[in-house]
């Protein structure tokens, strides 16, 4: 099953999908190893932002080297 192609009427029945740190712990998401893939993406994104001078602090990023680059 493709997790982004899931009907809301199905996944909205599970309270864990509304919890920031719990959605990837449901049986379906664990079966598809979605949490592991999500973490890879987060880590790669953090590396990219870090290379541009932004460091993760909890749920936000701190600008260590301000930039006007676009």
MOPAC internal coordinates of N, CA, C and O (Angstrom, degrees):
PM7 1SCF
backbone

  N    0.0000 0     0.00 0     0.00 0    0    0    0
  C    1.4610 1     0.00 0     0.00 0    1    0    0
  C    1.5230 1   109.53 1     0.00 0    2    1    0
  O    1.2310 1   120.30 1   -36.11 1    3    2    1
  N    1.2965 1   117.04 1   143.89 1    3    2    1
  C    1.4547 1   122.47 1   177.88 1    5    3    2
  C    1.5223 1   107.78 1   -96.10 1    6    5    3
  O    1.2310 1   120.92 1   -60.97 1    7    6    5
  N    1.3228 1   115.84 1   119.03 1    7    6    5
  C    1.4681 1   119.80 1  -172.13 1    9    7    6
  C    1.5259 1   113.30 1   -64.46 1   10    9    7
  O    1.2310 1   119.27 1   150.52 1   11   10    9
  N    1.3196 1   119.00 1   -29.48 1   11   10    9
  C    1.4629 1   119.64 1  -179.17 1   13   11   10
  C    1.5312 1   112.37 1   -84.42 1   14   13   11
  O    1.2310 1   120.45 1   177.64 1   15   14   13
  N    1.3206 1   116.75 1    -2.36 1   15   14   13
  C    1.4612 1   121.24 1  -179.01 1   17   15   14
  C    1.5267 1   110.42 1  -113.99 1   18   17   15
  O    1.2310 1   121.18 1  -144.13 1   19   18   17
  N    1.3342 1   115.35 1    35.87 1   19   18   17
  C    1.4498 1   122.41 1  -174.22 1   21   19   18
  C    1.5277 1   109.40 1  -104.14 1   22   21   19
  O    1.2310 1   119.93 1   -47.67 1   23   22   21
  N    1.3023 1   117.74 1   132.33 1   23   22   21
  C    1.4638 1   121.45 1  -177.42 1   25   23   22
  C    1.5277 1   111.02 1   -66.61 1   26   25   23
  O    1.2310 1   119.76 1   -47.53 1   27   26   25
  N    1.3268 1   118.06 1   132.47 1   27   26   25
  C    1.4696 1   121.33 1   179.21 1   29   27   26
  C    1.5307 1   112.58 1   -55.47 1   30   29   27
  O    1.2310 1   120.00 1   144.78 1   31   30   29
  N    1.3083 1   117.61 1   -35.22 1   31   30   29
  C    1.4561 1   120.39 1   179.97 1   33   31   30
  C    1.5224 1   112.81 1   -59.45 1   34   33   31
  O    1.2310 1   120.35 1   157.46 1   35   34   33
  N    1.3452 1   116.94 1   -22.54 1   35   34   33
  C    1.4592 1   121.05 1   178.77 1   37   35   34
  C    1.5234 1   111.40 1   -90.22 1   38   37   35
  O    1.2310 1   119.99 1   126.37 1   39   38   37
  N    1.3350 1   117.63 1   -53.63 1   39   38   37
  C    1.4696 1   118.79 1  -174.61 1   41   39   38
  C    1.5190 1   113.49 1   -74.34 1   42   41   39
  O    1.2310 1   119.59 1   156.82 1   43   42   41
  N    1.3195 1   118.39 1   -23.18 1   43   42   41
  C    1.4654 1   120.39 1  -178.89 1   45   43   42
  C    1.5300 1   112.95 1   -70.50 1   46   45   43
  O    1.2310 1   119.99 1   169.66 1   47   46   45
  N    1.3039 1   117.62 1   -10.34 1   47   46   45
  C    1.4636 1   121.47 1   177.58 1   49   47   46
  C    1.5303 1   112.01 1   -75.43 1   50   49   47
  O    1.2310 1   120.29 1   164.20 1   51   50   49
  N    1.3238 1   117.06 1   -15.80 1   51   50   49
  C    1.4702 1   122.42 1  -176.16 1   53   51   50
  C    1.5347 1   109.89 1  -104.10 1   54   53   51
  O    1.2310 1   120.32 1   -65.23 1   55   54   53
  N    1.3135 1   116.99 1   114.77 1   55   54   53
  C    1.4671 1   123.00 1  -177.01 1   57   55   54
  C    1.5257 1   112.96 1   -59.72 1   58   57   55
  O    1.2310 1   119.89 1   148.69 1   59   58   57
  N    1.3271 1   117.82 1   -31.31 1   59   58   57
  C    1.4655 1   120.45 1  -177.98 1   61   59   58
  C    1.5269 1   112.73 1   -60.22 1   62   61   59
  O    1.2310 1   119.74 1   152.22 1   63   62   61
  N    1.3176 1   118.09 1   -27.78 1   63   62   61
  C    1.4674 1   120.01 1  -179.07 1   65   63   62
  C    1.5235 1   112.64 1   -69.43 1   66   65   63
  O    1.2310 1   120.09 1   168.03 1   67   66   65
  N    1.3073 1   117.44 1   -11.97 1   67   66   65
  C    1.4600 1   121.93 1   178.71 1   69   67   66
  C    1.5236 1   112.00 1   -98.47 1   70   69   67
  O    1.2310 1   120.22 1  -178.54 1   71   70   69
  N    1.3218 1   117.18 1     1.46 1   71   70   69
  C    1.4560 1   122.17 1  -177.44 1   73   71   70
  C    1.5206 1   109.66 1  -108.69 1   74   73   71
  O    1.2310 1   121.37 1   -56.88 1   75   74   73
  N    1.3225 1   114.99 1   123.12 1   75   74   73
  C    1.4532 1   123.03 1  -174.03 1   77   75   74
  C    1.5292 1   113.73 1   -49.02 1   78   77   75
  O    1.2310 1   119.97 1   134.57 1   79   78   77
  N    1.3036 1   117.65 1   -45.43 1   79   78   77
  C    1.4546 1   120.52 1  -175.32 1   81   79   78
  C    1.5303 1   113.90 1  -101.01 1   82   81   79
  O    1.2310 1   119.78 1  -168.86 1   83   82   81
  N    1.3196 1   118.03 1    11.14 1   83   82   81
  C    1.4590 1   120.94 1  -176.85 1   85   83   82
  C    1.5224 1   114.87 1  -119.95 1   86   85   83
  O    1.2310 1   119.45 1   159.44 1   87   86   85
  N    1.3171 1   118.66 1   -20.56 1   87   86   85
  C    1.4650 1   120.84 1  -170.90 1   89   87   86
  C    1.5267 1   113.38 1   -56.67 1   90   89   87
  O    1.2310 1   120.04 1   148.00 1   91   90   89
  N    1.3458 1   117.52 1   -32.00 1   91   90   89
  C    1.4585 1   119.57 1  -177.45 1   93   91   90
  C    1.5283 1   113.03 1   -84.73 1   94   93   91
  O    1.2310 1   120.15 1   179.77 1   95   94   93
  N    1.3334 1   117.32 1    -0.23 1   95   94   93
  C    1.4653 1   121.70 1  -178.40 1   97   95   94
  C    1.5270 1   114.08 1   -96.32 1   98   97   95
  O    1.2310 1   119.86 1  -177.54 1   99   98   97
  N    1.3073 1   117.86 1     2.46 1   99   98   97
  C    1.4644 1   119.37 1   177.13 1  101   99   98
  C    1.5308 1   109.18 1   -71.26 1  102  101   99
  O    1.2310 1   120.62 1   -20.81 1  103  102  101
  N    1.3054 1   116.42 1   159.19 1  103  102  101
  C    1.4685 1   120.50 1  -178.50 1  105  103  102
  C    1.5244 1   111.36 1   -56.65 1  106  105  103
  O    1.2310 1   120.43 1   136.62 1  107  106  105
  N    1.3130 1   116.79 1   -43.38 1  107  106  105
  C    1.4692 1   120.78 1  -176.94 1  109  107  106
  C    1.5201 1   111.21 1   -65.20 1  110  109  107
  O    1.2310 1   120.04 1   135.87 1  111  110  109
  N    1.3204 1   117.52 1   -44.13 1  111  110  109
  C    1.4616 1   120.56 1  -179.64 1  113  111  110
  C    1.5267 1   111.35 1   -69.37 1  114  113  111
  O    1.2310 1   120.07 1   145.32 1  115  114  113
  N    1.3210 1   117.47 1   -34.68 1  115  114  113
  C    1.4649 1   120.10 1   176.94 1  117  115  114
  C    1.5263 1   111.05 1   -68.75 1  118  117  115
  O    1.2310 1   120.91 1   140.75 1  119  118  117
  N    1.3145 1   115.87 1   -39.25 1  119  118  117
  C    1.4690 1   119.97 1   178.44 1  121  119  118
  C    1.5231 1   111.22 1   -60.04 1  122  121  119
  O    1.2310 1   120.79 1   141.62 1  123  122  121
  N    1.3257 1   116.10 1   -38.38 1  123  122  121
  C    1.4593 1   121.10 1   179.85 1  125  123  122
  C    1.5171 1   113.96 1   -88.20 1  126  125  123
  O    1.2310 1   120.05 1  -176.60 1  127  126  125
  N    1.3366 1   117.52 1     3.40 1  127  126  125
  C    1.4650 1   123.21 1  -179.60 1  129  127  126
  C    1.5359 1   111.82 1    55.28 1  130  129  127
  O    1.2310 1   120.98 1  -145.92 1  131  130  129
  N    1.3149 1   115.73 1    34.08 1  131  130  129
  C    1.4598 1   121.69 1  -177.63 1  133  131  130
  C    1.5272 1   111.37 1   -65.48 1  134  133  131
  O    1.2310 1   119.72 1   141.21 1  135  134  133
  N    1.3192 1   118.15 1   -38.79 1  135  134  133
  C    1.4557 1   121.08 1   179.81 1  137  135  134
  C    1.5216 1   112.09 1   -61.35 1  138  137  135
  O    1.2310 1   120.52 1   139.47 1  139  138  137
  N    1.3367 1   116.61 1   -40.53 1  139  138  137
  C    1.4597 1   121.26 1   178.99 1  141  139  138
  C    1.5261 1   110.61 1   -64.69 1  142  141  139
  O    1.2310 1   120.59 1   135.45 1  143  142  141
  N    1.3189 1   116.48 1   -44.55 1  143  142  141
  C    1.4618 1   120.53 1   179.45 1  145  143  142
  C    1.5247 1   111.19 1   -65.94 1  146  145  143
  O    1.2310 1   120.68 1   139.54 1  147  146  145
  N    1.3240 1   116.30 1   -40.46 1  147  146  145
  C    1.4626 1   121.30 1   176.92 1  149  147  146
  C    1.5230 1   110.24 1   -58.98 1  150  149  147
  O    1.2310 1   120.21 1   135.67 1  151  150  149
  N    1.3380 1   117.20 1   -44.33 1  151  150  149
  C    1.4678 1   120.64 1  -178.97 1  153  151  150
  C    1.5211 1   111.44 1   -64.27 1  154  153  151
  O    1.2310 1   120.00 1   142.30 1  155  154  153
  N    1.3363 1   117.60 1   -37.70 1  155  154  153
  C    1.4690 1   120.75 1   176.38 1  157  155  154
  C    1.5297 1   110.62 1   -60.30 1  158  157  155
  O    1.2310 1   120.87 1   137.29 1  159  158  157
  N    1.3214 1   115.94 1   -42.71 1  159  158  157
  C    1.4624 1   120.39 1   179.99 1  161  159  158
  C    1.5224 1   110.67 1   -65.83 1  162  161  159
  O    1.2310 1   120.26 1   135.12 1  163  162  161
  N    1.3187 1   117.12 1   -44.88 1  163  162  161
  C    1.4672 1   121.58 1   179.32 1  165  163  162
  C    1.5276 1   109.70 1   -60.63 1  166  165  163
  O    1.2310 1   119.95 1   134.41 1  167  166  165
  N    1.3227 1   117.70 1   -45.59 1  167  166  165
  C    1.4633 1   121.34 1  -179.08 1  169  167  166
  C    1.5276 1   111.16 1   -62.38 1  170  169  167
  O    1.2310 1   120.57 1   135.92 1  171  170  169
  N    1.3282 1   116.51 1   -44.08 1  171  170  169
  C    1.4612 1   120.76 1   179.50 1  173  171  170
  C    1.5238 1   110.83 1   -64.61 1  174  173  171
  O    1.2310 1   120.30 1   138.70 1  175  174  173
  N    1.3213 1   117.04 1   -41.30 1  175  174  173
  C    1.4612 1   121.48 1   178.50 1  177  175  174
  C    1.5268 1   110.48 1   -64.56 1  178  177  175
  O    1.2310 1   120.32 1   138.36 1  179  178  177
  N    1.3347 1   117.00 1   -41.64 1  179  178  177
  C    1.4633 1   120.85 1   177.21 1  181  179  178
  C    1.5308 1   110.96 1   -61.66 1  182  181  179
  O    1.2310 1   120.09 1   140.01 1  183  182  181
  N    1.3418 1   117.44 1   -39.99 1  183  182  181
  C    1.4607 1   121.07 1   177.36 1  185  183  182
  C    1.5279 1   110.86 1   -62.62 1  186  185  183
  O    1.2310 1   120.62 1   136.57 1  187  186  185
  N    1.3284 1   116.42 1   -43.43 1  187  186  185
  C    1.4646 1   120.65 1   178.52 1  189  187  186
  C    1.5254 1   110.76 1   -60.80 1  190  189  187
  O    1.2310 1   120.61 1   130.60 1  191  190  189
  N    1.3162 1   116.44 1   -49.40 1  191  190  189
  C    1.4622 1   119.54 1  -179.67 1  193  191  190
  C    1.5253 1   111.48 1   -64.91 1  194  193  191
  O    1.2310 1   120.24 1   143.03 1  195  194  193
  N    1.3062 1   117.15 1   -36.97 1  195  194  193
  C    1.4610 1   120.93 1   178.34 1  197  195  194
  C    1.5243 1   110.56 1   -61.93 1  198  197  195
  O    1.2310 1   120.50 1   140.46 1  199  198  197
  N    1.3205 1   116.65 1   -39.54 1  199  198  197
  C    1.4696 1   120.20 1   178.85 1  201  199  198
  C    1.5234 1   111.76 1   -65.03 1  202  201  199
  O    1.2310 1   120.46 1   161.59 1  203  202  201
  N    1.3335 1   116.72 1   -18.41 1  203  202  201
  C    1.4605 1   122.10 1   178.70 1  205  203  202
  C    1.5285 1   112.29 1  -101.46 1  206  205  203
  O    1.2310 1   120.53 1  -174.86 1  207  206  205
  N    1.3279 1   116.59 1     5.14 1  207  206  205
  C    1.4555 1   121.15 1   175.27 1  209  207  206
  C    1.5175 1   115.77 1    95.38 1  210  209  207
  O    1.2310 1   120.26 1  -161.79 1  211  210  209
  N    1.3287 1   117.12 1    18.21 1  211  210  209
  C    1.4611 1   120.83 1  -179.46 1  213  211  210
  C    1.5277 1   108.90 1  -117.79 1  214  213  211
  O    1.2310 1   120.07 1   -53.53 1  215  214  213
  N    1.3179 1   117.48 1   126.47 1  215  214  213
  C    1.4585 1   122.67 1  -178.18 1  217  215  214
  C    1.5260 1   110.07 1  -115.28 1  218  217  215
  O    1.2310 1   121.54 1   -44.56 1  219  218  217
  N    1.3343 1   114.65 1   135.44 1  219  218  217
  C    1.4654 1   119.79 1   178.75 1  221  219  218
  C    1.5240 1   109.99 1   -68.05 1  222  221  219
  O    1.2310 1   121.13 1   -44.97 1  223  222  221
  N    1.3145 1   115.45 1   135.03 1  223  222  221
  C    1.4607 1   123.26 1   171.62 1  225  223  222
  C    1.5164 1   106.67 1  -133.10 1  226  225  223
  O    1.2310 1   121.02 1   -85.36 1  227  226  225
  N    1.3219 1   115.66 1    94.64 1  227  226  225
  C    1.4626 1   119.68 1  -177.77 1  229  227  226
  C    1.5154 1   110.72 1    67.02 1  230  229  227
  O    1.2310 1   120.54 1    64.65 1  231  230  229
  N    1.3321 1   116.56 1  -115.35 1  231  230  229
  C    1.4654 1   121.58 1  -176.15 1  233  231  230
  C    1.5238 1   113.35 1  -100.72 1  234  233  231
  O    1.2310 1   120.18 1  -168.84 1  235  234  233
  N    1.3238 1   117.26 1    11.16 1  235  234  233
  C    1.4582 1   118.98 1   178.16 1  237  235  234
  C    1.5220 1   109.53 1  -143.12 1  238  237  235
  O    1.2310 1   120.34 1    -4.15 1  239  238  237
  N    1.3353 1   116.96 1   175.85 1  239  238  237
  C    1.4541 1   122.59 1  -179.29 1  241  239  238
  C    1.5213 1   109.62 1  -116.80 1  242  241  239
  O    1.2310 1   121.32 1   -41.81 1  243  242  241
  N    1.3312 1   115.07 1   138.19 1  243  242  241
  C    1.4568 1   121.58 1   177.44 1  245  243  242
  C    1.5270 1   107.77 1  -100.94 1  246  245  243
  O    1.2310 1   120.81 1   -47.71 1  247  246  245
  N    1.3214 1   116.06 1   132.29 1  247  246  245
  C    1.4524 1   121.72 1   176.72 1  249  247  246
  C    1.5158 1   109.10 1   -80.13 1  250  249  247
  O    1.2310 1   120.41 1   -70.23 1  251  250  249
  N    1.3244 1   116.82 1   109.77 1  251  250  249
  C    1.4655 1   120.84 1   177.49 1  253  251  250
  C    1.5106 1   110.90 1   -89.71 1  254  253  251
  O    1.2310 1   120.69 1   152.56 1  255  254  253
  N    1.3137 1   116.29 1   -27.44 1  255  254  253
  C    1.4515 1   122.16 1   177.08 1  257  255  254
  C    1.5257 1   107.16 1  -133.77 1  258  257  255
  O    1.2310 1   120.59 1   -81.24 1  259  258  257
  N    1.3020 1   116.48 1    98.76 1  259  258  257
  C    1.4592 1   120.13 1  -178.19 1  261  259  258
  C    1.5374 1   109.83 1   -59.65 1  262  261  259
  O    1.2310 1   120.94 1   -34.11 1  263  262  261
  N    1.3216 1   115.80 1   145.89 1  263  262  261
  C    1.4549 1   121.01 1  -177.84 1  265  263  262
  C    1.5258 1   109.74 1  -146.44 1  266  265  263
  O    1.2310 1   121.65 1   -35.44 1  267  266  265
  N    1.3103 1   114.45 1   144.56 1  267  266  265
  C    1.4700 1   120.76 1   174.21 1  269  267  266
  C    1.5189 1   110.66 1  -106.30 1  270  269  267
  O    1.2310 1   120.37 1  -170.00 1  271  270  269
  N    1.3364 1   116.89 1    10.00 1  271  270  269
  C    1.4577 1   121.06 1   179.50 1  273  271  270
  C    1.5253 1   109.35 1   -62.18 1  274  273  271
  O    1.2310 1   121.53 1   -30.67 1  275  274  273
  N    1.3188 1   114.68 1   149.33 1  275  274  273
  C    1.4498 1   120.12 1   175.76 1  277  275  274
  C    1.5057 1   110.55 1  -119.39 1  278  277  275
  O    1.2310 1   120.10 1   180.00 1  279  278  277

